[in-house]
Amino acid sequence: MTPPAHRTARRLIAVTVYVLAVAATLMAVAALVWAGSTLVEHTWEHAAHHAR
């Protein structure tokens, strides 16, 4: 049987890994959204410049 302290430590490690994974996912999504909006902005400016 696993001692309670080991169980608590394992749970703490699992929660830490989960939180880090969620944070990394949110950062990746934010980076993709930023890159996408930047691409749209550049494309818009390019189209506006050539429409003149």
Rosetta blueprint (number, residue, H / E / L):
1 M L
2 T L
3 P L
4 P H
5 A H
6 H H
7 R H
8 T H
9 A H
10 R H
11 R H
12 L H
13 I H
14 A H
15 V H
16 T H
17 V H
18 Y H
19 V H
20 L H
21 A H
22 V H
23 A H
24 A H
25 T H
26 L H
27 M H
28 A H
29 V H
30 A H
31 A H
32 L H
33 V H
34 W H
35 A H
36 G H
37 S H
38 T H
39 L H
40 V H
41 E H
42 H H
43 T H
44 W H
45 E H
46 H H
47 A H
48 A H
49 H H
50 H H
51 A H
52 R L
